[in-house]
């Protein structure tokens, strides 16, 4: 949840907390799996980010346990 991990570029400059993330800034969001999916599935801020980003046209996906927040959203 803090910060959101990113795959490339200036990682420190692109990372931010879920609480500070603007859903309109994302074309796609991938929720990573393993235990992080279990934790993020319980967080209101994560569900709101996913729901609002999807409503603004973002493609949303999950890897392994990362689908848990998607199901709960």
Secondary structure as UniProt FT lines:
FT   HELIX           11..14
FT   HELIX           18..20
FT   HELIX           23..25
FT   STRAND          28..31
FT   HELIX           35..40
FT   TURN            41..42
FT   HELIX           44..55
FT   TURN            56..57
FT   STRAND          59..62
FT   HELIX           64..66
FT   HELIX           67..72
//
